[in-house]
Amino acid sequence: MREELDLAVVIFNDGALGLIKGSQQRVFGRTATVDLLSPDYKSLSDAFGIDYLEIRTDEALADGLREMEARKGVTLVDVYAAFVAYG
């Protein structure tokens, strides 16, 4: 923000260590210590004075990415990644 860059910071937010969780489930049939409590990214972006964009469904993904590209300045993009299939 200080450098006045047009920059998007994208977080693939699945509320877990998704790749590890998927591997544990496949190999052991259960998971351990992979679910996370994510911060409130909207409040975090407000605290830093940057834009915030939330993408919650796969149907909204294409429009959200186009909106992200059109924005000026720094934008924190929170992509709820529960709809992403892990290996």
Backbone torsions as a table, in degrees:
resi	resn	phi	psi	omega
1	MET	NA	-42.6	-179.2
2	ARG	-62.0	-33.6	-179.6
3	GLU	-86.1	0.4	178.9
4	GLU	57.4	44.8	178.7
5	LEU	-89.3	150.0	167.9
6	ASP	-90.9	105.7	-170.5
7	LEU	-143.2	135.1	174.1
8	ALA	-111.7	129.2	173.9
9	VAL	-106.2	113.9	-174.5
10	VAL	-104.3	126.7	177.2
11	ILE	-111.4	121.1	173.1
12	PHE	-89.9	96.8	-168.5
13	ASN	-96.6	99.5	178.0
14	ASP	-108.9	6.3	177.3
15	GLY	68.5	13.3	-178.2
16	ALA	-159.0	172.0	168.1
17	LEU	-85.7	82.1	-165.8
18	GLY	-56.8	-45.4	-179.0
19	LEU	-66.4	-40.7	178.6
20	ILE	-68.0	-41.3	179.8
21	LYS	-60.1	-45.4	178.6
22	GLY	-62.3	-41.7	178.8
23	SER	-64.9	-43.1	178.5
24	GLN	-61.4	-42.9	-178.6
25	GLN	-63.3	-42.9	-179.8
26	ARG	-66.4	-45.5	-173.6
27	VAL	-79.5	-44.9	-172.1
28	PHE	-106.7	-10.6	-178.3
29	GLY	75.9	10.5	178.8
30	ARG	-159.1	171.5	178.3
31	THR	-126.4	159.0	177.2
32	ALA	-146.3	131.4	172.5
33	THR	51.5	42.4	178.7
34	VAL	-117.6	-11.3	177.7
35	ASP	-81.9	136.4	-174.2
36	LEU	-119.0	154.6	168.5
37	LEU	-99.0	111.1	-178.4
38	SER	-83.2	148.3	175.4
39	PRO	-69.7	167.9	174.3
40	ASP	-79.4	96.1	-174.4
41	TYR	-65.7	-28.7	176.7
42	LYS	-63.6	-48.0	178.7
43	SER	-64.3	-37.5	178.4
44	LEU	-63.2	-44.6	178.9
45	SER	-65.9	-38.4	176.1
46	ASP	-60.5	-41.8	-179.5
47	ALA	-62.7	-32.7	179.2
48	PHE	-90.1	-5.9	179.3
49	GLY	72.5	33.5	179.3
50	ILE	-118.2	160.7	178.8
51	ASP	-68.9	157.3	179.4
52	TYR	-132.2	135.6	176.6
53	LEU	-133.5	129.7	-178.6
54	GLU	-114.2	130.5	177.1
55	ILE	-121.5	117.8	-171.9
56	ARG	-111.4	-15.0	-178.8
57	THR	-135.4	159.2	177.9
58	ASP	-66.8	-28.6	177.7
59	GLU	-66.4	-29.4	-179.1
60	ALA	-88.1	-5.8	-173.3
61	LEU	-62.8	-50.8	-176.9
62	ALA	-61.4	-46.9	178.6
63	ASP	-63.6	-40.2	179.3
64	GLY	-63.4	-40.8	178.5
65	LEU	-67.2	-37.2	175.7
66	ARG	-64.2	-41.9	177.7
67	GLU	-62.8	-41.0	178.2
68	MET	-58.4	-45.0	-179.1
69	GLU	-65.3	-30.2	-176.6
70	ALA	-79.8	-18.9	-175.5
71	ARG	-75.3	149.2	174.5
72	LYS	-103.0	152.6	-179.5
73	GLY	82.7	-163.5	-177.2
74	VAL	-93.4	133.0	177.7
75	THR	-129.4	130.7	172.4
76	LEU	-92.8	119.0	-177.2
77	VAL	-108.1	115.7	-178.2
78	ASP	-101.5	102.1	-179.6
79	VAL	-98.0	110.3	177.4
80	TYR	-69.5	110.0	-168.5
81	ALA	-97.2	18.8	178.9
82	ALA	-65.0	-22.1	-179.8
83	PHE	-85.7	-2.9	178.9
84	VAL	-85.8	129.6	178.7
85	ALA	-85.8	130.0	178.3
86	TYR	-101.5	120.1	174.9
87	GLY	9.1	NA	NA
